[in-house]
Amino acid sequence: MEDHHVAKFVQIDEHELGLFAIYDGHLGDEVPSYLQKHLFANILEEVCFH
């Protein structure tokens, strides 16, 4: 099993945001590794998020 996890905080203006996640790697390392590195930044870049 190739599980990955994230516990990350960022400060945006006066708000502190956190992402806590466990990515299941039953089918390999590629997808959970990508999500661990990029998901939070991609969420924060979404126009609808702000």
CHARMM internal coordinates of N, CA and C (Angstrom, degrees):
IC EDIT
DIST 1 N 1 CA 1.4540
DIST 1 CA 1 C 1.5265
ANGL 1 N 1 CA 1 C 109.07
DIST 1 C 2 N 1.3012
ANGL 1 CA 1 C 2 N 116.98
DIHE 1 N 1 CA 1 C 2 N 136.92
DIST 2 N 2 CA 1.4596
ANGL 1 C 2 N 2 CA 123.13
DIHE 1 CA 1 C 2 N 2 CA -177.61
DIST 2 CA 2 C 1.5242
ANGL 2 N 2 CA 2 C 109.94
DIHE 1 C 2 N 2 CA 2 C -117.28
DIST 2 C 3 N 1.3073
ANGL 2 CA 2 C 3 N 117.22
DIHE 2 N 2 CA 2 C 3 N 64.17
DIST 3 N 3 CA 1.4632
ANGL 2 C 3 N 3 CA 120.81
DIHE 2 CA 2 C 3 N 3 CA 179.93
DIST 3 CA 3 C 1.5249
ANGL 3 N 3 CA 3 C 110.32
DIHE 2 C 3 N 3 CA 3 C -78.14
DIST 3 C 4 N 1.3253
ANGL 3 CA 3 C 4 N 114.87
DIHE 3 N 3 CA 3 C 4 N 150.43
DIST 4 N 4 CA 1.4606
ANGL 3 C 4 N 4 CA 121.94
DIHE 3 CA 3 C 4 N 4 CA 174.42
DIST 4 CA 4 C 1.5227
ANGL 4 N 4 CA 4 C 107.66
DIHE 3 C 4 N 4 CA 4 C -131.80
DIST 4 C 5 N 1.3191
ANGL 4 CA 4 C 5 N 116.23
DIHE 4 N 4 CA 4 C 5 N 158.47
DIST 5 N 5 CA 1.4620
ANGL 4 C 5 N 5 CA 120.08
DIHE 4 CA 4 C 5 N 5 CA 178.51
DIST 5 CA 5 C 1.5245
ANGL 5 N 5 CA 5 C 110.01
DIHE 4 C 5 N 5 CA 5 C -138.28
DIST 5 C 6 N 1.3277
ANGL 5 CA 5 C 6 N 114.88
DIHE 5 N 5 CA 5 C 6 N 160.25
DIST 6 N 6 CA 1.4662
ANGL 5 C 6 N 6 CA 122.19
DIHE 5 CA 5 C 6 N 6 CA 178.26
DIST 6 CA 6 C 1.5182
ANGL 6 N 6 CA 6 C 108.55
DIHE 5 C 6 N 6 CA 6 C -139.64
DIST 6 C 7 N 1.3042
ANGL 6 CA 6 C 7 N 116.17
DIHE 6 N 6 CA 6 C 7 N 136.52
DIST 7 N 7 CA 1.4622
ANGL 6 C 7 N 7 CA 123.66
DIHE 6 CA 6 C 7 N 7 CA 168.24
DIST 7 CA 7 C 1.5213
ANGL 7 N 7 CA 7 C 104.54
DIHE 6 C 7 N 7 CA 7 C -140.36
DIST 7 C 8 N 1.3353
ANGL 7 CA 7 C 8 N 116.95
DIHE 7 N 7 CA 7 C 8 N 98.81
DIST 8 N 8 CA 1.4573
ANGL 7 C 8 N 8 CA 121.62
DIHE 7 CA 7 C 8 N 8 CA -170.51
DIST 8 CA 8 C 1.5202
ANGL 8 N 8 CA 8 C 110.46
DIHE 7 C 8 N 8 CA 8 C -136.83
DIST 8 C 9 N 1.3285
ANGL 8 CA 8 C 9 N 116.17
DIHE 8 N 8 CA 8 C 9 N 143.01
DIST 9 N 9 CA 1.4602
ANGL 8 C 9 N 9 CA 123.10
DIHE 8 CA 8 C 9 N 9 CA 175.87
DIST 9 CA 9 C 1.5219
ANGL 9 N 9 CA 9 C 109.72
DIHE 8 C 9 N 9 CA 9 C -122.35
DIST 9 C 10 N 1.3354
ANGL 9 CA 9 C 10 N 116.33
DIHE 9 N 9 CA 9 C 10 N 146.25
DIST 10 N 10 CA 1.4626
ANGL 9 C 10 N 10 CA 122.32
DIHE 9 CA 9 C 10 N 10 CA 170.95
DIST 10 CA 10 C 1.5221
ANGL 10 N 10 CA 10 C 108.14
DIHE 9 C 10 N 10 CA 10 C -136.55
DIST 10 C 11 N 1.3219
ANGL 10 CA 10 C 11 N 115.54
DIHE 10 N 10 CA 10 C 11 N 150.08
DIST 11 N 11 CA 1.4611
ANGL 10 C 11 N 11 CA 121.86
DIHE 10 CA 10 C 11 N 11 CA 177.26
DIST 11 CA 11 C 1.5254
ANGL 11 N 11 CA 11 C 108.28
DIHE 10 C 11 N 11 CA 11 C -104.44
DIST 11 C 12 N 1.3214
ANGL 11 CA 11 C 12 N 117.52
DIHE 11 N 11 CA 11 C 12 N 122.99
DIST 12 N 12 CA 1.4638
ANGL 11 C 12 N 12 CA 123.09
DIHE 11 CA 11 C 12 N 12 CA 176.16
DIST 12 CA 12 C 1.5169
ANGL 12 N 12 CA 12 C 107.18
DIHE 11 C 12 N 12 CA 12 C -126.66
DIST 12 C 13 N 1.3250
ANGL 12 CA 12 C 13 N 114.26
DIHE 12 N 12 CA 12 C 13 N 112.92
DIST 13 N 13 CA 1.4668
ANGL 12 C 13 N 13 CA 121.02
DIHE 12 CA 12 C 13 N 13 CA -174.21
DIST 13 CA 13 C 1.5223
ANGL 13 N 13 CA 13 C 108.33
DIHE 12 C 13 N 13 CA 13 C 55.02
DIST 13 C 14 N 1.3187
ANGL 13 CA 13 C 14 N 117.94
DIHE 13 N 13 CA 13 C 14 N -123.99
DIST 14 N 14 CA 1.4696
ANGL 13 C 14 N 14 CA 120.08
DIHE 13 CA 13 C 14 N 14 CA -179.42
DIST 14 CA 14 C 1.5207
ANGL 14 N 14 CA 14 C 112.52
DIHE 13 C 14 N 14 CA 14 C -95.98
DIST 14 C 15 N 1.3109
ANGL 14 CA 14 C 15 N 117.66
DIHE 14 N 14 CA 14 C 15 N 11.13
DIST 15 N 15 CA 1.4635
ANGL 14 C 15 N 15 CA 121.87
DIHE 14 CA 14 C 15 N 15 CA -176.76
DIST 15 CA 15 C 1.5265
ANGL 15 N 15 CA 15 C 111.49
DIHE 14 C 15 N 15 CA 15 C -110.14
DIST 15 C 16 N 1.3177
ANGL 15 CA 15 C 16 N 115.22
DIHE 15 N 15 CA 15 C 16 N 135.26
DIST 16 N 16 CA 1.4549
ANGL 15 C 16 N 16 CA 120.55
DIHE 15 CA 15 C 16 N 16 CA 171.72
DIST 16 CA 16 C 1.5242
ANGL 16 N 16 CA 16 C 107.47
DIHE 15 C 16 N 16 CA 16 C -103.44
DIST 16 C 17 N 1.3258
ANGL 16 CA 16 C 17 N 116.09
DIHE 16 N 16 CA 16 C 17 N 124.03
DIST 17 N 17 CA 1.4609
ANGL 16 C 17 N 17 CA 121.35
DIHE 16 CA 16 C 17 N 17 CA -177.91
DIST 17 CA 17 C 1.5161
ANGL 17 N 17 CA 17 C 109.20
DIHE 16 C 17 N 17 CA 17 C -113.55
DIST 17 C 18 N 1.3219
ANGL 17 CA 17 C 18 N 115.59
DIHE 17 N 17 CA 17 C 18 N 144.86
DIST 18 N 18 CA 1.4567
ANGL 17 C 18 N 18 CA 119.65
DIHE 17 CA 17 C 18 N 18 CA 179.50
DIST 18 CA 18 C 1.5091
ANGL 18 N 18 CA 18 C 111.85
DIHE 17 C 18 N 18 CA 18 C -130.10
DIST 18 C 19 N 1.3128
ANGL 18 CA 18 C 19 N 115.27
DIHE 18 N 18 CA 18 C 19 N 147.33
DIST 19 N 19 CA 1.4602
ANGL 18 C 19 N 19 CA 122.24
DIHE 18 CA 18 C 19 N 19 CA 173.12
DIST 19 CA 19 C 1.5159
ANGL 19 N 19 CA 19 C 107.19
DIHE 18 C 19 N 19 CA 19 C -123.13
DIST 19 C 20 N 1.3092
ANGL 19 CA 19 C 20 N 115.19
DIHE 19 N 19 CA 19 C 20 N 125.75
DIST 20 N 20 CA 1.4556
ANGL 19 C 20 N 20 CA 122.18
DIHE 19 CA 19 C 20 N 20 CA 176.59
DIST 20 CA 20 C 1.5173
ANGL 20 N 20 CA 20 C 106.42
DIHE 19 C 20 N 20 CA 20 C -127.20
DIST 20 C 21 N 1.3222
ANGL 20 CA 20 C 21 N 116.76
DIHE 20 N 20 CA 20 C 21 N 119.86
DIST 21 N 21 CA 1.4556
ANGL 20 C 21 N 21 CA 119.29
DIHE 20 CA 20 C 21 N 21 CA -174.63
DIST 21 CA 21 C 1.5261
ANGL 21 N 21 CA 21 C 110.83
DIHE 20 C 21 N 21 CA 21 C -151.14
DIST 21 C 22 N 1.3144
ANGL 21 CA 21 C 22 N 114.21
DIHE 21 N 21 CA 21 C 22 N 151.41
DIST 22 N 22 CA 1.4619
ANGL 21 C 22 N 22 CA 122.66
DIHE 21 CA 21 C 22 N 22 CA 170.37
DIST 22 CA 22 C 1.5202
ANGL 22 N 22 CA 22 C 106.08
DIHE 21 C 22 N 22 CA 22 C -124.79
DIST 22 C 23 N 1.3199
ANGL 22 CA 22 C 23 N 115.74
DIHE 22 N 22 CA 22 C 23 N 123.50
DIST 23 N 23 CA 1.4596
ANGL 22 C 23 N 23 CA 121.23
DIHE 22 CA 22 C 23 N 23 CA -178.72
DIST 23 CA 23 C 1.5204
ANGL 23 N 23 CA 23 C 108.85
DIHE 22 C 23 N 23 CA 23 C -104.65
DIST 23 C 24 N 1.3041
ANGL 23 CA 23 C 24 N 115.84
DIHE 23 N 23 CA 23 C 24 N 124.70
DIST 24 N 24 CA 1.4529
ANGL 23 C 24 N 24 CA 123.43
DIHE 23 CA 23 C 24 N 24 CA -176.98
DIST 24 CA 24 C 1.5283
ANGL 24 N 24 CA 24 C 109.91
DIHE 23 C 24 N 24 CA 24 C -80.49
DIST 24 C 25 N 1.3137
ANGL 24 CA 24 C 25 N 116.53
DIHE 24 N 24 CA 24 C 25 N 125.81
DIST 25 N 25 CA 1.4484
ANGL 24 C 25 N 25 CA 120.35
DIHE 24 CA 24 C 25 N 25 CA -177.02
DIST 25 CA 25 C 1.5103
ANGL 25 N 25 CA 25 C 114.16
DIHE 24 C 25 N 25 CA 25 C -110.70
DIST 25 C 26 N 1.3132
ANGL 25 CA 25 C 26 N 118.19
DIHE 25 N 25 CA 25 C 26 N 36.27
DIST 26 N 26 CA 1.4627
ANGL 25 C 26 N 26 CA 120.67
DIHE 25 CA 25 C 26 N 26 CA -178.41
DIST 26 CA 26 C 1.5255
ANGL 26 N 26 CA 26 C 113.07
DIHE 25 C 26 N 26 CA 26 C -58.86
DIST 26 C 27 N 1.3099
ANGL 26 CA 26 C 27 N 118.10
DIHE 26 N 26 CA 26 C 27 N -29.14
DIST 27 N 27 CA 1.4618
ANGL 26 C 27 N 27 CA 120.75
DIHE 26 CA 26 C 27 N 27 CA -177.27
DIST 27 CA 27 C 1.5269
ANGL 27 N 27 CA 27 C 112.29
DIHE 26 C 27 N 27 CA 27 C -101.87
DIST 27 C 28 N 1.3242
ANGL 27 CA 27 C 28 N 117.55
DIHE 27 N 27 CA 27 C 28 N 13.45
DIST 28 N 28 CA 1.4581
ANGL 27 C 28 N 28 CA 120.37
DIHE 27 CA 27 C 28 N 28 CA 177.54
DIST 28 CA 28 C 1.5113
ANGL 28 N 28 CA 28 C 112.30
DIHE 27 C 28 N 28 CA 28 C 127.76
DIST 28 C 29 N 1.3025
ANGL 28 CA 28 C 29 N 114.99
DIHE 28 N 28 CA 28 C 29 N -179.43
DIST 29 N 29 CA 1.4585
ANGL 28 C 29 N 29 CA 122.84
DIHE 28 CA 28 C 29 N 29 CA -171.71
DIST 29 CA 29 C 1.5294
ANGL 29 N 29 CA 29 C 113.83
DIHE 28 C 29 N 29 CA 29 C -93.74
DIST 29 C 30 N 1.3175
ANGL 29 CA 29 C 30 N 118.85
DIHE 29 N 29 CA 29 C 30 N -21.15
DIST 30 N 30 CA 1.4640
ANGL 29 C 30 N 30 CA 121.95
DIHE 29 CA 29 C 30 N 30 CA -168.94
DIST 30 CA 30 C 1.5251
ANGL 30 N 30 CA 30 C 113.64
DIHE 29 C 30 N 30 CA 30 C -61.86
DIST 30 C 31 N 1.3008
ANGL 30 CA 30 C 31 N 118.78
DIHE 30 N 30 CA 30 C 31 N -52.05
DIST 31 N 31 CA 1.4698
ANGL 30 C 31 N 31 CA 121.74
DIHE 30 CA 30 C 31 N 31 CA -176.23
DIST 31 CA 31 C 1.5270
ANGL 31 N 31 CA 31 C 111.58
DIHE 30 C 31 N 31 CA 31 C -69.81
DIST 31 C 32 N 1.3331
ANGL 31 CA 31 C 32 N 120.06
DIHE 31 N 31 CA 31 C 32 N -49.80
DIST 32 N 32 CA 1.4710
ANGL 31 C 32 N 32 CA 117.80
DIHE 31 CA 31 C 32 N 32 CA 179.48
DIST 32 CA 32 C 1.5281
ANGL 32 N 32 CA 32 C 113.02
DIHE 31 C 32 N 32 CA 32 C -62.20
DIST 32 C 33 N 1.3112
ANGL 32 CA 32 C 33 N 117.37
DIHE 32 N 32 CA 32 C 33 N -33.61
DIST 33 N 33 CA 1.4614
ANGL 32 C 33 N 33 CA 120.59
DIHE 32 CA 32 C 33 N 33 CA 177.54
DIST 33 CA 33 C 1.5288
ANGL 33 N 33 CA 33 C 110.72
DIHE 32 C 33 N 33 CA 33 C -65.54
DIST 33 C 34 N 1.3211
ANGL 33 CA 33 C 34 N 117.33
DIHE 33 N 33 CA 33 C 34 N -43.56
DIST 34 N 34 CA 1.4700
ANGL 33 C 34 N 34 CA 121.44
DIHE 33 CA 33 C 34 N 34 CA 177.94
DIST 34 CA 34 C 1.5243
ANGL 34 N 34 CA 34 C 110.81
DIHE 33 C 34 N 34 CA 34 C -62.26
DIST 34 C 35 N 1.3300
ANGL 34 CA 34 C 35 N 116.26
DIHE 34 N 34 CA 34 C 35 N -46.89
DIST 35 N 35 CA 1.4640
ANGL 34 C 35 N 35 CA 120.09
DIHE 34 CA 34 C 35 N 35 CA -179.30
DIST 35 CA 35 C 1.5236
ANGL 35 N 35 CA 35 C 111.54
DIHE 34 C 35 N 35 CA 35 C -61.17
DIST 35 C 36 N 1.3185
ANGL 35 CA 35 C 36 N 116.35
DIHE 35 N 35 CA 35 C 36 N -41.57
DIST 36 N 36 CA 1.4551
ANGL 35 C 36 N 36 CA 120.37
DIHE 35 CA 35 C 36 N 36 CA 179.69
DIST 36 CA 36 C 1.5274
ANGL 36 N 36 CA 36 C 111.18
DIHE 35 C 36 N 36 CA 36 C -59.07
DIST 36 C 37 N 1.3171
ANGL 36 CA 36 C 37 N 116.79
DIHE 36 N 36 CA 36 C 37 N -37.26
DIST 37 N 37 CA 1.4606
ANGL 36 C 37 N 37 CA 121.00
DIHE 36 CA 36 C 37 N 37 CA -176.34
DIST 37 CA 37 C 1.5269
ANGL 37 N 37 CA 37 C 113.70
DIHE 36 C 37 N 37 CA 37 C -85.81
DIST 37 C 38 N 1.3497
ANGL 37 CA 37 C 38 N 118.90
DIHE 37 N 37 CA 37 C 38 N -28.20
DIST 38 N 38 CA 1.4576
ANGL 37 C 38 N 38 CA 120.01
DIHE 37 CA 37 C 38 N 38 CA -166.74
DIST 38 CA 38 C 1.5312
ANGL 38 N 38 CA 38 C 116.93
DIHE 37 C 38 N 38 CA 38 C -124.86
DIST 38 C 39 N 1.3144
ANGL 38 CA 38 C 39 N 119.55
DIHE 38 N 38 CA 38 C 39 N -18.94
DIST 39 N 39 CA 1.4667
ANGL 38 C 39 N 39 CA 120.41
DIHE 38 CA 38 C 39 N 39 CA -171.25
DIST 39 CA 39 C 1.5225
ANGL 39 N 39 CA 39 C 112.88
DIHE 38 C 39 N 39 CA 39 C -60.67
DIST 39 C 40 N 1.3236
ANGL 39 CA 39 C 40 N 118.58
DIHE 39 N 39 CA 39 C 40 N -47.38
DIST 40 N 40 CA 1.4650
ANGL 39 C 40 N 40 CA 121.05
DIHE 39 CA 39 C 40 N 40 CA -175.79
DIST 40 CA 40 C 1.5245
ANGL 40 N 40 CA 40 C 110.46
DIHE 39 C 40 N 40 CA 40 C -61.99
DIST 40 C 41 N 1.3237
ANGL 40 CA 40 C 41 N 117.49
DIHE 40 N 40 CA 40 C 41 N -45.68
DIST 41 N 41 CA 1.4671
ANGL 40 C 41 N 41 CA 121.03
DIHE 40 CA 40 C 41 N 41 CA 178.97
DIST 41 CA 41 C 1.5225
ANGL 41 N 41 CA 41 C 110.45
DIHE 40 C 41 N 41 CA 41 C -61.99
DIST 41 C 42 N 1.3211
ANGL 41 CA 41 C 42 N 117.82
DIHE 41 N 41 CA 41 C 42 N -40.86
DIST 42 N 42 CA 1.4616
ANGL 41 C 42 N 42 CA 120.75
DIHE 41 CA 41 C 42 N 42 CA 179.06
DIST 42 CA 42 C 1.5272
ANGL 42 N 42 CA 42 C 111.71
DIHE 41 C 42 N 42 CA 42 C -64.50
DIST 42 C 43 N 1.3124
ANGL 42 CA 42 C 43 N 117.48
DIHE 42 N 42 CA 42 C 43 N -39.60
DIST 43 N 43 CA 1.4664
ANGL 42 C 43 N 43 CA 120.92
DIHE 42 CA 42 C 43 N 43 CA 177.27
DIST 43 CA 43 C 1.5283
ANGL 43 N 43 CA 43 C 109.92
DIHE 42 C 43 N 43 CA 43 C -62.68
DIST 43 C 44 N 1.3258
ANGL 43 CA 43 C 44 N 116.80
DIHE 43 N 43 CA 43 C 44 N -45.18
DIST 44 N 44 CA 1.4609
ANGL 43 C 44 N 44 CA 121.62
DIHE 43 CA 43 C 44 N 44 CA -177.59
DIST 44 CA 44 C 1.5317
ANGL 44 N 44 CA 44 C 112.03
DIHE 43 C 44 N 44 CA 44 C -65.97
DIST 44 C 45 N 1.3288
ANGL 44 CA 44 C 45 N 117.94
DIHE 44 N 44 CA 44 C 45 N -26.48
DIST 45 N 45 CA 1.4616
ANGL 44 C 45 N 45 CA 121.97
DIHE 44 CA 44 C 45 N 45 CA -179.99
DIST 45 CA 45 C 1.5344
ANGL 45 N 45 CA 45 C 113.17
DIHE 44 C 45 N 45 CA 45 C -82.19
DIST 45 C 46 N 1.3094
ANGL 45 CA 45 C 46 N 118.22
DIHE 45 N 45 CA 45 C 46 N -12.68
DIST 46 N 46 CA 1.4649
ANGL 45 C 46 N 46 CA 121.85
DIHE 45 CA 45 C 46 N 46 CA -179.81
DIST 46 CA 46 C 1.5173
ANGL 46 N 46 CA 46 C 110.42
DIHE 45 C 46 N 46 CA 46 C -64.89
DIST 46 C 47 N 1.3077
ANGL 46 CA 46 C 47 N 117.24
DIHE 46 N 46 CA 46 C 47 N 131.30
DIST 47 N 47 CA 1.4700
ANGL 46 C 47 N 47 CA 123.05
DIHE 46 CA 46 C 47 N 47 CA 179.80
DIST 47 CA 47 C 1.5271
ANGL 47 N 47 CA 47 C 110.05
DIHE 46 C 47 N 47 CA 47 C -60.02
DIST 47 C 48 N 1.2971
ANGL 47 CA 47 C 48 N 117.67
DIHE 47 N 47 CA 47 C 48 N -41.84
DIST 48 N 48 CA 1.4780
ANGL 47 C 48 N 48 CA 121.86
DIHE 47 CA 47 C 48 N 48 CA -177.43
DIST 48 CA 48 C 1.5297
ANGL 48 N 48 CA 48 C 112.28
DIHE 47 C 48 N 48 CA 48 C -69.63
DIST 48 C 49 N 1.3215
ANGL 48 CA 48 C 49 N 117.69
DIHE 48 N 48 CA 48 C 49 N -17.21
DIST 49 N 49 CA 1.4570
ANGL 48 C 49 N 49 CA 119.77
DIHE 48 CA 48 C 49 N 49 CA -179.09
DIST 49 CA 49 C 1.5270
ANGL 49 N 49 CA 49 C 111.48
DIHE 48 C 49 N 49 CA 49 C -68.26
DIST 49 C 50 N 1.3223
ANGL 49 CA 49 C 50 N 116.92
DIHE 49 N 49 CA 49 C 50 N -37.42
DIST 50 N 50 CA 1.4575
ANGL 49 C 50 N 50 CA 121.03
DIHE 49 CA 49 C 50 N 50 CA -177.39
DIST 50 CA 50 C 1.4854
ANGL 50 N 50 CA 50 C 107.99
DIHE 49 C 50 N 50 CA 50 C -85.76
END
COOR INIT
IC SEED 1 N 1 CA 1 C
IC BUILD
